[in-house]
């Protein structure tokens, strides 16, 4: 449990440095605001390919730990290579390559953690909460340090965290061949992920998570336009993650047992409908803080539902592939759709763009209820 938590701390520490702060490094390198957005968006295809292909390959070769360690190590080397980059074309190539690092690591690590939790008898949610806590700590700590350390500190923090993740991932306690299991075939993977139950869960969870694409793209921009100070905007984001940590650490196991995987996703969809609809009224003050705190349910509940569904429904030797498909569809394709739709709607509708998120959450709720009726909680055919 401690080693698994350590791995999540390293992985999400790197993410906590990369997601909010890497655009600052790109800006100091010399990219314009428009170029930064274009460079970061250019890696979407590679993110999807790496996020789906590498976990499937890891399952197929029975090499999750090796794959996880290699991807993290290569990722560290790619970020170091940024120090020598001398042209925009080379920087674009590195940006696209690094885009696949985290998208490949997350589904493999979640599959390994699910296996470790079963073998060593611990709950997934509190261990995963360590990752969210590390993300939050990195947001706050690195943000404060940049004033005197400079933006190269962002790069070196990412490198050190990825090197730690490489070492911990290569020795992850959830690794090794599943006892008595045959090597999974592509046909088995295809049967699992194209089954009616799996597709319904994938769509429900994907829509619940992708509904956040609107706030990720325009939340800070809209709040600033409403006059919310930038320091308060940062605290609003931190508050959402902090409540997510509390939910996962203290109530995550209970939530999944009480509501079951489908119920956890339905809860995320239902709360999402309320949260995003309320956002269309441009709430202020305490109400805005309450809505931001509901992130613990709209995002974390869906994530816990996904993990529990795969742990109970997918054979362990196919868990990496199952995680990859879920992630590629939800935080990949559907998230890109939500962000793209918001980019079209927000300039015209302003707060009306939140209705995109409302529609996605409502669809997630309906599909999760349907999934509850069609799945008895047992293993899926593969």
C-alpha positions as CSV (number, residue, x, y, z in Angstrom):
1,X,0.0,0.0,0.0
2,X,2.8,2.4,0.9
3,X,4.7,1.7,-2.4
4,X,1.5,2.1,-4.4
5,X,0.8,5.4,-2.7
6,X,4.4,6.5,-3.3
7,X,4.0,5.8,-7.0
8,X,0.8,7.9,-7.2
9,X,2.5,10.7,-5.4
10,X,5.3,10.7,-8.0
11,X,2.9,10.4,-11.0
12,X,0.5,13.1,-9.8
13,X,3.3,15.3,-8.5
14,X,4.6,15.4,-12.1
15,X,1.0,16.1,-13.4
16,X,0.6,18.8,-10.7
17,X,3.7,20.5,-12.2
18,X,2.8,19.9,-15.8
19,X,-0.9,20.7,-16.2
20,X,-1.0,24.2,-14.6
21,X,2.6,25.4,-15.1
22,X,4.1,23.9,-18.3
23,X,2.5,26.7,-20.5
24,X,4.6,29.1,-18.5
25,X,7.8,27.3,-19.5
26,X,6.7,27.3,-23.1
27,X,6.0,31.0,-22.9
28,X,9.4,31.8,-21.4
29,X,10.9,29.6,-24.2
30,X,9.4,32.1,-26.7
31,X,6.0,30.8,-27.8
32,X,3.1,33.2,-28.1
33,X,-0.2,32.5,-26.3
34,X,-1.8,31.2,-29.6
35,X,1.2,28.9,-30.2
36,X,1.1,27.5,-26.7
37,X,-2.5,26.4,-27.2
38,X,-1.8,25.0,-30.7
39,X,1.3,23.1,-29.4
40,X,-0.6,21.5,-26.5
41,X,-3.6,20.7,-28.7
42,X,-1.4,19.1,-31.4
43,X,-0.7,16.1,-29.2
44,X,-4.3,14.9,-29.0
45,X,-3.9,12.1,-31.6
46,X,-0.7,10.8,-30.0
47,X,-2.3,11.0,-26.5
48,X,-5.1,8.8,-27.7
49,X,-2.8,6.4,-29.5
50,X,-0.4,6.0,-26.6
51,X,-3.2,6.0,-24.0
52,X,-4.9,3.1,-25.8
53,X,-2.0,1.2,-27.6
54,X,0.6,1.0,-24.8
55,X,-1.8,-0.4,-22.1
56,X,-3.2,-2.9,-24.5
57,X,0.4,-3.9,-25.5
58,X,1.3,-4.2,-21.8
59,X,-1.6,-6.5,-21.2
60,X,-0.8,-8.5,-24.3
61,X,2.9,-9.0,-23.4
62,X,2.1,-9.4,-19.7
63,X,4.5,-6.5,-19.0
64,X,2.6,-3.8,-17.2
65,X,5.4,-3.0,-14.7
66,X,8.1,-3.0,-17.4
67,X,6.0,-0.8,-19.7
68,X,5.1,1.6,-16.9
69,X,8.8,2.0,-15.9
70,X,10.0,2.5,-19.4
71,X,7.3,5.1,-20.3
72,X,8.1,7.1,-17.2
73,X,11.9,6.9,-17.9
74,X,11.5,7.9,-21.5
75,X,9.2,10.7,-20.4
76,X,11.9,12.0,-18.0
77,X,14.5,11.9,-20.9
78,X,12.1,13.7,-23.2
79,X,11.6,16.6,-20.8
80,X,15.4,16.9,-20.2
81,X,15.7,17.1,-24.0
82,X,13.7,20.3,-23.9
83,X,16.8,22.0,-22.5
84,X,18.6,21.5,-25.8
85,X,15.8,22.3,-28.2
86,X,16.6,25.1,-30.6
87,X,13.7,25.4,-33.0
88,X,10.0,25.6,-32.9
89,X,9.7,22.5,-35.0
90,X,11.8,20.5,-32.6
91,X,9.8,21.8,-29.7
92,X,6.6,20.8,-31.4
93,X,7.9,17.3,-31.9
94,X,8.9,17.0,-28.2
95,X,5.5,18.5,-27.1
96,X,3.7,15.8,-29.1
97,X,5.9,13.0,-27.8
98,X,5.5,14.0,-24.1
99,X,1.7,14.2,-24.7
100,X,1.6,10.4,-24.7
101,X,3.5,9.9,-21.5
102,X,0.9,10.6,-18.9
103,X,-2.0,9.2,-21.0
104,X,-0.2,5.8,-21.2
105,X,0.9,5.8,-17.5
106,X,-2.5,6.4,-15.9
107,X,-4.5,3.4,-17.2
108,X,-1.6,1.0,-16.6
109,X,-1.0,2.3,-13.1
110,X,-4.7,2.0,-12.2
111,X,-4.8,-1.6,-13.5
112,X,-1.7,-2.4,-11.4
113,X,-3.2,-0.7,-8.3
114,X,-6.5,-2.7,-8.8
115,X,-4.5,-5.9,-8.8
116,X,-2.4,-4.9,-5.8
117,X,-5.5,-3.9,-3.9
118,X,-7.0,-7.4,-4.4
119,X,-3.8,-9.3,-3.6
120,X,-2.7,-7.2,-0.6
121,X,-6.2,-6.4,0.6
122,X,-6.4,-2.7,0.7
123,X,-8.9,-0.2,-0.7
124,X,-8.2,1.6,-3.9
125,X,-9.7,5.0,-3.0
126,X,-7.5,6.1,-0.1
127,X,-4.3,5.1,-2.0
128,X,-5.5,7.1,-5.1
129,X,-6.2,10.0,-2.8
130,X,-2.5,10.2,-2.2
131,X,-2.1,11.1,-5.9
132,X,-4.7,13.9,-5.6
133,X,-3.1,15.2,-2.5
134,X,0.3,15.3,-4.3
135,X,-1.3,17.1,-7.2
136,X,-2.7,19.7,-4.9
137,X,0.6,20.1,-2.9
138,X,2.5,20.5,-6.1
139,X,0.0,23.2,-7.4
140,X,0.5,25.2,-4.2
141,X,4.2,24.6,-3.6
142,X,5.6,25.0,-7.1
143,X,3.3,28.0,-7.7
144,X,4.9,29.7,-4.6
145,X,8.4,28.6,-5.6
146,X,8.3,30.0,-9.2
147,X,8.7,33.6,-8.0
148,X,12.4,32.9,-7.1
149,X,13.2,29.6,-8.8
150,X,12.3,30.5,-12.4
151,X,10.4,28.3,-14.8
152,X,13.2,25.8,-15.4
153,X,12.2,24.5,-11.9
154,X,9.0,23.3,-13.6
155,X,11.0,21.1,-15.9
156,X,13.3,19.7,-13.3
157,X,10.4,18.9,-10.9
158,X,8.6,16.9,-13.7
159,X,11.9,15.1,-14.5
160,X,12.5,14.1,-10.8
161,X,8.9,13.0,-10.3
162,X,9.0,10.9,-13.5
163,X,12.3,9.2,-12.5
164,X,10.7,8.3,-9.1
165,X,7.7,7.0,-10.9
166,X,9.9,4.9,-13.2
167,X,11.6,3.3,-10.2
168,X,8.4,2.7,-8.3
169,X,6.4,1.7,-11.4
170,X,9.0,-1.0,-12.4
171,X,8.6,-2.6,-9.0
172,X,4.9,-2.0,-8.5
173,X,3.3,-4.5,-6.1
174,X,0.4,-5.1,-8.5
175,X,2.8,-6.5,-11.2
176,X,3.6,-10.0,-12.4
177,X,1.6,-12.5,-14.3
178,X,-1.9,-13.3,-13.0
179,X,-1.6,-16.7,-11.3
180,X,-3.0,-19.5,-13.5
181,X,-4.0,-17.1,-16.3
182,X,-3.3,-17.5,-20.0
183,X,-1.9,-14.6,-22.0
184,X,-4.8,-12.4,-23.1
185,X,-5.6,-12.4,-26.8
186,X,-6.7,-9.5,-29.0
187,X,-10.0,-11.4,-29.6
188,X,-10.7,-11.5,-25.9
189,X,-9.9,-7.8,-25.5
190,X,-12.2,-7.0,-28.4
191,X,-15.1,-9.1,-27.0
192,X,-14.8,-7.4,-23.6
193,X,-14.7,-3.8,-24.7
194,X,-17.4,-4.2,-27.4
195,X,-19.9,-5.9,-25.1
196,X,-23.2,-4.1,-24.4
197,X,-22.5,-3.7,-20.7
198,X,-19.0,-2.4,-21.1
199,X,-20.0,0.0,-23.8
200,X,-22.8,1.4,-21.7
201,X,-20.5,1.9,-18.7
202,X,-17.9,3.5,-20.9
203,X,-20.4,6.0,-22.4
204,X,-21.9,6.8,-19.0
205,X,-18.5,7.3,-17.2
206,X,-17.0,9.1,-20.2
207,X,-19.8,11.6,-20.4
208,X,-19.7,12.2,-16.7
209,X,-16.0,13.0,-16.8
210,X,-16.0,14.8,-20.1
211,X,-18.6,17.2,-18.9
212,X,-15.8,18.9,-17.0
213,X,-14.2,19.9,-20.4
214,X,-16.2,23.1,-20.4
215,X,-14.9,24.3,-17.0
216,X,-11.4,23.1,-17.8
217,X,-11.4,25.2,-20.9
218,X,-13.2,28.3,-19.8
219,X,-13.9,28.2,-16.1
220,X,-11.0,30.5,-15.1
221,X,-11.5,32.8,-18.1
222,X,-15.2,33.2,-17.3
223,X,-14.6,33.8,-13.6
224,X,-12.0,36.5,-14.3
225,X,-14.5,38.1,-16.7
226,X,-17.0,38.2,-13.8
227,X,-14.4,40.0,-11.7
228,X,-13.2,37.1,-9.5
229,X,-9.6,37.9,-8.5
230,X,-7.0,35.5,-9.9
231,X,-5.8,34.5,-6.4
232,X,-9.4,33.5,-5.6
233,X,-9.6,31.5,-8.9
234,X,-6.6,29.6,-7.9
235,X,-8.1,28.8,-4.5
236,X,-11.3,27.7,-6.1
237,X,-9.5,25.1,-8.1
238,X,-7.5,24.0,-5.1
239,X,-10.7,23.7,-3.0
240,X,-12.2,21.3,-5.6
241,X,-9.1,19.0,-5.4
242,X,-9.0,19.2,-1.6
243,X,-12.6,18.0,-1.2
244,X,-11.9,15.3,-3.8
245,X,-9.0,14.1,-1.6
246,X,-11.2,14.0,1.5
247,X,-14.0,12.1,-0.4
248,X,-11.6,9.5,-1.8
249,X,-9.6,9.0,1.5
250,X,-12.5,9.0,3.9
251,X,-15.6,8.0,2.0
252,X,-14.5,6.4,-1.3
253,X,-14.8,2.7,-0.3
254,X,-18.2,3.4,1.4
255,X,-19.5,5.2,-1.6
256,X,-18.8,2.4,-4.0
257,X,-20.2,-0.2,-1.6
258,X,-23.3,1.8,-1.0
259,X,-24.1,2.9,-4.5
260,X,-22.3,0.2,-6.5
261,X,-20.2,1.2,-9.6
262,X,-23.2,2.2,-11.7
263,X,-24.7,4.2,-8.8
264,X,-21.5,6.1,-8.3
265,X,-21.5,7.1,-11.9
266,X,-25.2,8.0,-11.8
267,X,-24.5,10.1,-8.7
268,X,-21.7,12.0,-10.6
269,X,-24.1,12.6,-13.5
270,X,-27.0,13.7,-11.3
271,X,-24.9,16.1,-9.3
272,X,-23.3,17.3,-12.5
273,X,-26.7,18.3,-13.9
274,X,-27.3,20.5,-10.8
275,X,-23.7,21.9,-10.7
276,X,-23.5,22.9,-14.3
277,X,-27.1,24.2,-14.5
278,X,-26.4,26.4,-11.5
279,X,-23.3,27.7,-13.1
280,X,-25.4,29.2,-15.9
281,X,-26.6,31.8,-13.4
282,X,-23.1,33.0,-12.7
283,X,-23.1,32.3,-9.0
284,X,-20.9,34.4,-6.6
285,X,-19.6,34.1,-3.1
286,X,-20.3,31.1,-0.9
287,X,-22.6,29.4,-3.6
288,X,-19.7,29.4,-6.0
289,X,-17.4,27.7,-3.5
290,X,-20.1,25.1,-2.8
291,X,-20.5,24.3,-6.5
292,X,-16.7,24.0,-6.9
293,X,-16.6,21.6,-3.9
294,X,-19.1,19.4,-5.7
295,X,-16.2,18.4,-8.0
296,X,-15.6,15.6,-5.5
297,X,-18.9,14.0,-6.6
298,X,-19.0,15.1,-10.3
299,X,-15.5,13.8,-11.0
300,X,-14.2,11.6,-8.2
301,X,-17.4,9.5,-7.9
302,X,-17.3,8.7,-11.6
303,X,-13.7,7.8,-11.4
304,X,-14.3,5.5,-8.4
305,X,-17.2,3.9,-10.3
306,X,-15.0,3.2,-13.3
307,X,-12.3,1.6,-11.1
308,X,-14.8,-0.6,-9.2
309,X,-16.6,-1.6,-12.4
310,X,-13.3,-2.8,-14.1
311,X,-12.1,-4.5,-10.9
312,X,-15.3,-6.5,-10.6
313,X,-16.2,-7.0,-14.3
314,X,-13.0,-7.3,-16.2
315,X,-10.6,-10.2,-15.9
316,X,-7.4,-9.0,-14.2
317,X,-5.3,-9.9,-17.3
318,X,-7.5,-7.5,-19.4
319,X,-7.7,-4.7,-16.8
320,X,-5.1,-2.5,-18.5
321,X,-6.8,-2.7,-21.8
322,X,-10.2,-2.0,-20.2
323,X,-8.8,1.1,-18.3
324,X,-7.2,2.3,-21.6
325,X,-10.5,2.1,-23.5
326,X,-12.4,3.9,-20.7
327,X,-9.8,6.7,-20.6
328,X,-9.4,7.1,-24.3
329,X,-13.2,7.5,-24.7
330,X,-13.9,9.6,-21.7
331,X,-10.9,11.9,-21.0
332,X,-9.8,11.6,-24.6
333,X,-12.4,11.7,-27.3
334,X,-15.4,13.0,-25.3
335,X,-13.3,15.6,-23.4
336,X,-12.0,16.9,-26.8
337,X,-15.6,17.1,-28.0
338,X,-16.7,19.0,-24.9
339,X,-13.7,21.4,-25.2
340,X,-14.3,21.9,-28.9
341,X,-18.0,22.6,-28.4
342,X,-17.2,25.0,-25.6
343,X,-14.8,26.8,-27.8
344,X,-17.6,27.4,-30.3
345,X,-20.3,28.2,-27.8
346,X,-18.6,30.3,-25.2
347,X,-17.7,33.3,-27.4
348,X,-21.4,33.5,-28.4
349,X,-23.2,32.3,-25.3
350,X,-20.9,33.0,-22.4
351,X,-22.4,31.2,-19.3
352,X,-24.8,29.5,-21.7
353,X,-21.9,27.2,-22.6
354,X,-22.5,25.4,-19.3
355,X,-25.5,23.8,-20.9
356,X,-23.2,21.6,-22.9
357,X,-22.0,20.1,-19.6
358,X,-25.6,19.8,-18.3
359,X,-26.5,17.7,-21.4
360,X,-23.5,15.5,-21.0
361,X,-24.2,14.9,-17.3
362,X,-27.9,14.1,-18.0
363,X,-26.9,11.6,-20.6
364,X,-24.4,10.1,-18.1
365,X,-27.1,9.7,-15.5
366,X,-29.5,8.0,-17.9
367,X,-26.9,5.6,-19.2
368,X,-25.7,4.8,-15.7
369,X,-29.2,3.9,-14.7
370,X,-29.5,1.6,-17.7
371,X,-26.1,0.0,-16.9
372,X,-27.4,-0.8,-13.4
373,X,-30.3,-2.7,-14.9
374,X,-28.2,-4.8,-17.3
375,X,-25.2,-5.8,-15.0
376,X,-25.5,-8.0,-12.0
377,X,-22.0,-7.1,-10.7
378,X,-20.3,-10.2,-11.8
379,X,-17.4,-10.9,-14.3
380,X,-18.1,-9.9,-17.9
381,X,-17.6,-12.5,-20.7
382,X,-14.2,-12.3,-22.4
